[in-house]
Amino acid sequence: MAHALVFFFDDRTESEIRGLWRRLDGAGVPSPAGKHRPHVTLAAAGSIPAAARKAVRTELELLSIPDLWLHTLGTFPGEDRTLLLGAVVDAELLAVHSAVHDALAGRVQNPSAYYFPGAWIPHCTLAQGITDDQLATGFRTLQPPEAVRAAISEVSILDTRTGDTETVLTR
């Protein structure tokens, strides 16, 4: 995927996530530190063009974007081992997510089904592409998981190839 629509966090939340990343790095589990800012992805596509960005901005300006509770330490099944901190899902978060996808529908190229309503697992990645041993180490290192109240500071388009961002909405 080339473009992702993401929630970026306020400074306090970003500092807490970076603290978790440092703990993982110290235990030999490579985190995304230095690669990108901590975030939660709402949608991803090959391209999110200007008209789609404008539609999303217009929709988000009408909504109240809730804080997230990043609470569940987990992983995804499959070959690409990922350690994540999952968000508690509530009606308010699902309403924002659904509205974003309504605004993007028919306006993006090659949308990723992983982020569609009903399939989306809101999370902040703590480590990705790690071995089974690193995954187990990561779980041990972060036990017991403490909830992170994640205040959203901005919604942006992230170019996943270059790391460049374009702010869609600031809170």
C-alpha positions in Angstrom: 0.0 0.0 0.0 1.3 3.5 -0.8 -1.1 5.7 1.2 -2.6 5.2 4.6 -5.1 7.4 6.5 -3.8 7.5 10.1 -4.5 8.9 13.6 -1.4 10.5 15.1 -1.3 11.0 18.8 -0.6 13.9 21.1 2.9 14.3 22.6 2.1 12.5 25.9 0.7 9.5 24.1 3.5 9.4 21.6 6.0 9.5 24.5 4.2 6.5 26.1 4.3 4.5 22.9 8.0 5.4 22.3 8.7 4.2 25.9 7.2 0.8 25.0 9.3 0.8 21.8 12.5 1.5 23.9 11.6 -1.4 26.2 11.3 -3.7 23.3 14.5 -2.5 21.6 16.3 -3.0 24.9 15.0 -6.6 25.0 16.2 -7.3 21.5 12.8 -6.9 19.8 13.2 -4.4 16.9 10.5 -1.7 17.1 9.5 0.8 14.4 11.3 3.6 16.3 13.1 5.7 13.8 10.9 4.5 10.9 7.7 6.3 11.6 5.6 8.0 14.3 3.3 5.9 16.5 -0.2 5.8 14.9 -3.4 3.8 14.2 -4.3 3.2 10.6 -8.0 3.8 9.6 -7.7 3.0 5.8 -5.0 2.1 3.3 -5.0 2.2 -0.5 -2.6 2.3 -3.4 -3.5 6.0 -3.8 -5.7 8.4 -1.8 -6.1 11.3 -4.3 -6.9 14.9 -3.6 -10.7 14.5 -4.1 -10.7 11.7 -1.5 -8.7 13.7 1.0 -11.1 16.6 0.6 -14.1 14.3 1.2 -12.5 12.8 4.3 -11.6 16.3 5.7 -15.2 17.5 5.1 -16.6 14.4 6.9 -14.2 14.5 9.8 -14.9 18.2 10.5 -18.5 17.1 11.3 -17.5 14.4 13.7 -16.1 14.1 17.3 -13.0 12.0 17.2 -12.7 10.0 20.4 -9.6 9.3 22.4 -8.6 5.7 22.1 -7.8 3.2 24.8 -4.9 1.1 23.6 -5.3 -1.8 26.0 -4.8 -5.2 24.5 -1.4 -6.7 23.8 -1.8 -9.0 20.9 -0.6 -10.3 17.6 -1.9 -11.1 14.1 -1.9 -14.6 12.7 0.3 -15.4 9.7 3.9 -15.2 8.5 4.6 -11.6 9.3 4.8 -11.6 13.0 3.4 -8.4 14.5 3.2 -7.3 18.2 0.5 -4.7 18.7 -1.4 -2.7 21.2 -5.1 -3.0 20.3 -7.7 -0.3 20.8 -10.9 -0.9 22.7 -13.6 -0.7 20.1 -16.8 1.3 20.9 -19.7 2.8 18.9 -18.0 6.2 18.7 -14.8 4.9 17.2 -16.7 2.7 14.7 -18.9 5.6 13.6 -15.7 7.6 12.8 -14.2 4.7 11.0 -17.4 4.0 9.0 -17.7 7.7 8.0 -14.1 7.8 6.8 -14.8 4.7 4.6 -18.0 6.2 3.3 -16.0 9.3 2.2 -13.3 7.2 0.6 -15.7 4.8 -1.3 -15.2 5.0 -5.0 -12.5 7.8 -4.6 -9.4 5.7 -3.9 -7.4 3.2 -6.0 -6.8 -0.3 -4.7 -8.2 0.0 -1.2 -7.0 -2.6 1.4 -9.7 -4.9 2.6 -7.9 -5.3 6.0 -9.1 -1.8 6.9 -12.7 -2.1 5.7 -15.5 -1.8 8.3 -16.1 -5.3 9.8 -12.5 -6.4 9.1 -10.5 -3.5 10.8 -8.6 -4.2 13.9 -7.6 -0.8 15.3 -4.1 -1.0 16.8 -0.7 0.6 17.2 2.1 -1.5 15.9 4.8 -2.2 18.5 7.0 -4.6 16.4 6.6 -6.1 13.0 8.4 -8.7 10.9 9.8 -10.4 14.0 10.7 -14.0 14.8 8.6 -16.3 17.0 11.3 -15.9 19.7 11.2 -12.1 19.5 7.4 -12.2 19.7 7.6 -14.3 22.9 10.2 -11.9 24.3 8.1 -8.9 23.4 5.1 -10.4 25.3 7.2 -11.1 28.3 8.8 -7.6 28.2 5.5 -5.8 28.2 3.7 -7.8 30.8 1.5 -6.8 32.4 0.2 -4.5 29.7 -0.9 -1.1 30.9 -3.7 0.8 29.1 -2.6 3.9 27.2 -5.2 6.6 26.8 -4.4 7.8 23.3 -5.5 11.3 22.5 -5.6 12.0 18.8 -3.8 15.2 17.7 -4.2 14.9 13.9 -5.5 12.8 11.1 -3.1 12.5 8.2 -2.3 10.8 5.0 0.9 8.8 5.3 2.9 7.8 2.2 4.1 4.4 3.3 7.0 4.4 0.8 8.6 7.7 1.7 7.2 8.4 5.2 5.9 11.8 4.1 2.6 13.0 5.6 -0.1 15.4 4.8 -2.4 16.6 7.6 -6.1 16.2 6.8 -7.3 17.5 10.2 -5.8 18.8 13.4 -7.5 18.6 16.8 
